[in-house]
Amino acid sequence: MQETLNRVNELPVPTWNRLGVNSAVFPLMEAGGKRQVLPPEFAEIKTGMGHEAADFAAGHCTDYHLIEVPEGAGQQLIALPYEFKHNKSVADVTLIHAKPGSRVTILQSYVSGDDTPAFHTGLTKILVDEGAEVKLVQVQLLSDQSRHYSDVGVKLGDRAKVELVQTELGGEAAFTGAFALLAGYQSSFISDTIYFGDEKRRIDLNYVARHTGKKTVSQMNAAGALLGESDKVYRGTIDFRNGARRAVGHEAENTLLFSPDARNRTVPLILCDEEDVEGQHAATIGKINAAVLFYLQSRGLTEAQAKQLEIEAQFNPTIAKIPDEGLQSKINDYLGRRMQLD
């Protein structure tokens, strides 16, 4: 079996190769499943991790979901939970077609039921028709020995909206990528991502918002904490194509560093082939404020509890968007266990 995916999370435009951020290599584990042929309207949708990752997930599919939301359908929640035990492998392919004026929330959760290694590959493609709204929530809490990637592609019609919420907190290798094509007039894409790295965990993230329609809006937010010898790469690209007049794109990341051995690389990128646009990016990287840490410890908290409180304060706005209180509690419990181990 192929042992790695050799070019995933590739930047739309390469930078100096020595930085090691132009693309990534994902280490695979044993996968079963069978090939799933995607309908033409979904096959053409690009994804954030790229065709190699998308082809692998479709070629080893164990779980296939085609979700068609009827025209004008009111808000509904569809949950797709996965629990991993006994070296379980899953390659899920989820295709979502939100028809005009419909509303839907999709909750995908990947949680380990024991400490054995698990392998997850996920491919999610979303086609959003005029005036429809889709919220995709992905929660990843896999064991320390597990490997996981989630590959997302979105295509938006006129006045369509997509909100993407991702929590990348587990696994020894956690990769994700999202590509949004804002083709429709006044379409919008919002993403909120939180990530947590400790020990030698590797995290690799790639987000691209490509604006081709007029008056389109994108907002990509990421917040994370790095401990131990963890290694993280974040790529956030706003791509204004010719004709995307009066489009607006914002991207921001906030990273807390708790260890001198953690490695953080951030690549904010704006590409522009249109004059009448607005683009902004920002990145904040730093240690927890020593005065805040001292104040919390002076009130009876241990150092681990104080750090956890600081991380939770940064993560809570995104966690609050998860439409499942049980999963919210699992996330907070997980962070508590990880901080105690640290």
C-alpha positions as CSV (number, residue, x, y, z in Angstrom):
1,M,0.0,0.0,0.0
2,Q,1.1,3.6,-0.6
3,E,2.8,4.8,2.6
4,T,2.5,8.6,2.2
5,L,0.5,11.3,0.4
6,N,3.4,13.3,-1.0
7,R,1.9,16.7,-2.0
8,V,-1.0,17.9,0.2
9,N,-2.0,21.3,1.6
10,E,-0.1,22.9,-1.2
11,L,0.2,26.7,-1.4
12,P,-1.5,28.2,-4.5
13,V,1.7,30.1,-5.1
14,P,5.0,28.6,-3.8
15,T,7.4,30.6,-1.6
16,W,11.1,30.0,-0.7
17,N,11.3,26.2,-0.6
18,R,13.7,26.2,2.4
19,L,10.9,27.4,4.6
20,G,9.2,24.0,4.2
21,V,5.7,25.3,3.8
22,N,4.9,25.0,0.1
23,S,3.3,21.6,0.7
24,A,3.3,18.7,3.1
25,V,3.7,14.9,3.3
26,F,1.0,13.0,5.2
27,P,2.0,9.6,6.7
28,L,-0.7,7.0,5.9
29,M,-1.8,3.9,7.9
30,E,-3.6,0.8,6.7
31,A,-6.9,1.5,5.0
32,G,-9.6,-0.6,3.5
33,G,-12.8,0.4,1.8
34,K,-13.6,0.6,-1.9
35,R,-13.6,3.3,-4.6
36,Q,-16.5,5.7,-4.6
37,V,-17.2,7.5,-7.9
38,L,-18.4,11.1,-7.2
39,P,-21.2,12.7,-9.2
40,P,-19.9,15.1,-11.8
41,E,-21.1,18.2,-10.1
42,F,-19.1,17.2,-7.0
43,A,-16.1,15.8,-8.8
44,E,-15.3,19.2,-10.1
45,I,-15.1,20.9,-6.7
46,K,-11.6,21.6,-5.6
47,T,-10.5,20.8,-2.0
48,G,-8.0,22.4,0.4
49,M,-5.7,19.4,0.7
50,G,-5.6,18.8,-3.0
51,H,-6.5,16.0,-5.5
52,E,-4.1,13.5,-4.0
53,A,-5.8,13.5,-0.6
54,A,-9.3,13.7,-2.2
55,D,-8.5,10.7,-4.5
56,F,-7.2,8.6,-1.6
57,A,-10.3,9.2,0.5
58,A,-12.6,8.4,-2.5
59,G,-10.6,5.4,-3.4
60,H,-10.8,3.8,0.1
61,C,-14.3,4.9,1.1
62,T,-15.9,3.0,4.0
63,D,-18.8,5.4,4.6
64,Y,-20.6,7.3,1.9
65,H,-23.2,10.1,2.6
66,L,-25.1,12.0,0.0
67,I,-27.1,14.7,1.7
68,E,-29.6,16.7,-0.5
69,V,-31.4,19.5,1.4
70,P,-34.7,20.3,-0.3
71,E,-35.4,23.7,-1.7
72,G,-36.6,26.1,1.0
73,A,-36.1,23.6,3.8
74,G,-35.9,25.1,7.3
75,Q,-32.9,24.7,9.6
76,Q,-32.1,21.1,10.4
77,L,-29.2,19.3,12.2
78,I,-27.7,16.1,10.8
79,A,-25.1,14.4,13.0
80,L,-22.5,11.9,11.7
81,P,-20.7,10.6,14.7
82,Y,-17.7,8.2,14.6
83,E,-16.1,6.4,17.6
84,F,-12.8,4.7,17.0
85,K,-11.8,1.5,18.9
86,H,-9.5,-1.4,18.2
87,N,-7.3,0.2,15.5
88,K,-10.4,1.2,13.5
89,S,-9.9,2.8,10.1
90,V,-12.6,5.1,8.5
91,A,-12.6,6.9,5.1
92,D,-15.8,8.9,5.0
93,V,-17.0,10.7,1.9
94,T,-19.8,13.2,2.5
95,L,-21.4,15.2,-0.3
96,I,-23.8,18.0,0.6
97,H,-26.1,19.7,-1.9
98,A,-28.0,22.6,-0.3
99,K,-30.7,23.6,-2.8
100,P,-32.0,27.2,-3.1
101,G,-33.1,28.8,0.1
102,S,-32.4,25.8,2.4
103,R,-30.7,25.7,5.8
104,V,-28.7,22.8,7.3
105,T,-26.1,22.1,10.0
106,I,-23.8,19.0,9.5
107,L,-22.0,17.8,12.6
108,Q,-19.1,15.4,12.0
109,S,-17.4,14.0,15.1
110,Y,-14.4,11.7,15.4
111,V,-13.7,10.5,18.9
112,S,-11.5,7.7,20.2
113,G,-13.1,5.1,22.5
114,D,-9.7,3.7,23.6
115,D,-6.0,4.4,23.2
116,T,-5.3,2.2,20.2
117,P,-4.1,3.8,17.0
118,A,-6.9,4.9,14.6
119,F,-6.8,6.1,11.0
120,H,-9.3,8.6,9.6
121,T,-9.5,10.1,6.2
122,G,-12.4,12.4,5.4
123,L,-13.6,14.1,2.2
124,T,-16.4,16.6,2.4
125,K,-17.7,18.5,-0.6
126,I,-20.4,21.2,-0.4
127,L,-22.5,22.6,-3.2
128,V,-24.6,25.6,-2.1
129,D,-27.3,27.0,-4.4
130,E,-28.7,30.5,-4.4
131,G,-29.6,31.8,-1.0
132,A,-28.9,28.5,0.8
133,E,-26.9,28.3,4.1
134,V,-24.7,25.4,5.3
135,K,-22.9,25.1,8.6
136,L,-20.3,22.3,8.8
137,V,-18.9,21.4,12.2
138,Q,-16.0,19.0,12.5
139,V,-14.7,17.8,15.9
140,Q,-11.6,15.6,16.1
141,L,-10.6,14.0,19.4
142,L,-8.5,11.0,18.4
143,S,-5.9,9.1,20.5
144,D,-2.3,10.1,20.6
145,Q,-1.3,7.3,18.2
146,S,-3.9,8.1,15.5
147,R,-3.6,9.8,12.2
148,H,-6.3,12.0,10.7
149,Y,-7.0,14.3,7.8
150,S,-10.0,16.2,6.7
151,D,-10.3,17.6,3.2
152,V,-13.1,20.1,2.5
153,G,-14.2,21.7,-0.8
154,V,-17.0,24.3,-1.1
155,K,-18.7,26.0,-4.1
156,L,-21.1,28.8,-3.4
157,G,-23.9,30.3,-5.6
158,D,-25.5,33.7,-5.4
159,R,-26.0,34.9,-1.9
160,A,-25.1,31.5,-0.5
161,K,-23.4,31.2,2.9
162,V,-21.1,28.5,4.4
163,E,-19.7,28.5,7.9
164,L,-17.0,26.0,8.7
165,V,-16.1,25.2,12.4
166,Q,-13.2,22.8,13.1
167,T,-11.6,21.6,16.3
168,E,-8.3,19.8,15.6
169,L,-7.2,18.6,19.0
170,G,-6.1,14.9,18.8
171,G,-3.9,12.5,16.9
172,E,-0.2,12.3,16.3
173,A,-0.7,13.8,12.8
174,A,-3.7,16.0,12.2
175,F,-4.0,17.6,8.8
176,T,-6.9,19.6,7.4
177,G,-7.5,21.7,4.3
178,A,-10.5,23.8,3.0
179,F,-11.0,25.4,-0.4
180,A,-13.9,27.8,-0.9
181,L,-14.9,29.0,-4.3
182,L,-17.0,32.2,-3.9
183,A,-18.4,32.2,-7.4
184,G,-21.8,33.6,-6.6
185,Y,-22.8,37.2,-6.2
186,Q,-22.7,38.3,-2.5
187,S,-21.7,34.8,-1.4
188,S,-19.8,34.4,1.9
189,F,-17.5,31.9,3.6
190,I,-16.6,32.0,7.3
191,S,-14.2,29.5,9.0
192,D,-13.2,29.2,12.6
193,T,-10.5,26.7,13.6
194,I,-8.9,25.7,16.9
195,Y,-5.9,23.4,17.3
196,F,-3.9,22.0,20.1
197,G,-0.4,20.6,19.9
198,D,1.6,18.8,22.6
199,E,4.3,16.2,22.8
200,K,5.4,15.6,19.2
201,R,2.1,16.2,17.6
202,R,2.2,17.4,14.0
203,I,-0.6,19.8,12.8
204,D,-0.8,21.0,9.2
205,L,-3.6,23.4,8.1
206,N,-4.4,24.9,4.7
207,Y,-7.3,27.3,3.9
208,V,-8.0,29.0,0.6
209,A,-10.8,31.5,-0.1
210,R,-11.0,32.1,-3.9
211,H,-13.1,35.1,-4.8
212,T,-14.5,35.2,-8.4
213,G,-18.0,36.7,-7.7
214,K,-18.8,40.3,-7.0
215,K,-19.3,41.6,-3.5
216,T,-18.2,38.3,-2.0
217,V,-17.0,38.0,1.6
218,S,-14.6,35.6,3.4
219,Q,-13.4,35.5,7.0
220,M,-10.9,32.9,8.1
221,N,-10.0,32.7,11.8
222,A,-7.7,30.3,13.6
223,A,-6.6,30.0,17.2
224,G,-4.3,27.5,18.8
225,A,-1.9,26.4,21.6
226,L,1.4,24.6,21.2
227,L,3.2,22.7,24.0
228,G,6.0,20.2,24.1
229,E,7.8,19.6,20.8
230,S,4.7,20.0,18.7
231,D,5.0,21.3,15.1
232,K,2.3,23.3,13.3
233,V,2.0,24.9,9.9
234,Y,-0.9,27.2,9.1
235,R,-1.5,28.5,5.6
236,G,-4.3,31.1,5.0
237,T,-4.8,32.3,1.4
238,I,-7.2,35.0,0.2
239,D,-7.3,34.9,-3.6
240,F,-9.0,37.7,-5.5
241,R,-9.5,36.9,-9.1
242,N,-10.2,39.3,-11.9
243,G,-13.9,40.4,-11.8
244,A,-14.4,39.9,-8.1
245,R,-15.1,43.6,-7.6
246,R,-15.9,44.9,-4.1
247,A,-15.0,41.6,-2.6
248,V,-13.7,41.5,1.0
249,G,-11.4,39.0,2.6
250,H,-10.0,38.8,6.1
251,E,-7.8,36.3,7.7
252,A,-6.4,36.1,11.3
253,E,-4.6,33.7,13.5
254,N,-3.7,33.7,17.2
255,T,-1.2,31.2,18.6
256,L,-0.1,30.7,22.2
257,L,3.3,29.1,22.7
258,F,3.9,27.3,26.0
259,S,7.2,25.6,25.2
260,P,10.5,26.8,23.7
261,D,10.7,23.5,21.8
262,A,7.4,23.9,19.9
263,R,7.7,24.9,16.3
264,N,5.2,27.3,14.7
265,R,5.0,28.4,11.1
266,T,2.4,30.7,9.8
267,V,1.9,31.7,6.1
268,P,-0.7,34.4,5.5
269,L,-1.1,35.1,1.8
270,I,-3.1,37.5,-0.3
271,L,-3.2,37.1,-4.1
272,C,-4.8,39.9,-6.1
273,D,-5.8,40.2,-9.7
274,E,-8.6,42.8,-9.1
275,E,-8.2,46.4,-8.0
276,D,-11.5,47.1,-6.3
277,V,-11.2,44.7,-3.3
278,E,-10.3,44.8,0.4
279,G,-8.0,42.2,1.9
280,Q,-6.5,41.9,5.4
281,H,-4.5,39.4,7.3
282,A,-3.0,39.3,10.8
283,A,-1.1,36.8,12.9
284,T,-0.4,37.0,16.7
285,I,2.1,34.6,18.2
286,G,3.3,34.8,21.8
287,K,3.6,33.3,25.2
288,I,1.0,33.5,28.0
289,N,1.3,36.8,29.9
290,A,3.5,36.2,32.9
291,A,1.6,38.6,35.1
292,V,-1.7,36.9,34.2
293,L,-0.2,33.5,35.0
294,F,1.1,34.8,38.4
295,Y,-2.3,36.3,39.2
296,L,-4.1,33.1,38.5
297,Q,-1.7,31.0,40.5
298,S,-1.9,33.5,43.4
299,R,-5.7,32.7,43.4
300,G,-5.0,29.0,44.1
301,L,-4.7,27.5,40.6
302,T,-1.9,25.3,39.7
303,E,0.2,26.2,36.7
304,A,-1.5,23.6,34.5
305,Q,-5.0,24.9,35.6
306,A,-4.0,28.5,34.8
307,K,-2.7,27.5,31.4
308,Q,-5.8,25.5,30.7
309,L,-8.0,28.5,31.7
310,E,-6.1,30.7,29.2
311,I,-6.4,28.2,26.4
312,E,-10.1,27.7,27.1
313,A,-10.7,31.5,27.0
314,Q,-9.1,31.5,23.5
315,F,-11.1,28.4,22.3
316,N,-14.5,29.1,23.9
317,P,-15.9,31.3,21.1
318,T,-15.4,28.5,18.6
319,I,-16.4,25.7,21.0
320,A,-19.7,27.5,21.7
321,K,-20.6,27.1,18.0
322,I,-20.7,23.3,18.3
323,P,-24.4,22.3,18.5
324,D,-23.8,19.5,21.0
325,E,-23.2,20.2,24.7
326,G,-21.8,16.7,25.2
327,L,-19.1,17.3,22.7
328,Q,-18.3,20.6,24.3
329,S,-17.8,18.9,27.6
330,K,-15.6,16.2,26.0
331,I,-13.4,19.0,24.5
332,N,-12.9,20.7,27.9
333,D,-12.2,17.4,29.6
334,Y,-9.7,16.5,26.9
335,L,-7.8,19.8,27.3
336,G,-7.7,19.2,31.1
337,R,-6.2,15.8,30.7
338,R,-3.6,17.1,28.2
339,M,-2.6,19.9,30.4
340,Q,-2.1,17.6,33.4
341,L,0.1,15.3,31.3
342,D,2.1,18.3,30.2
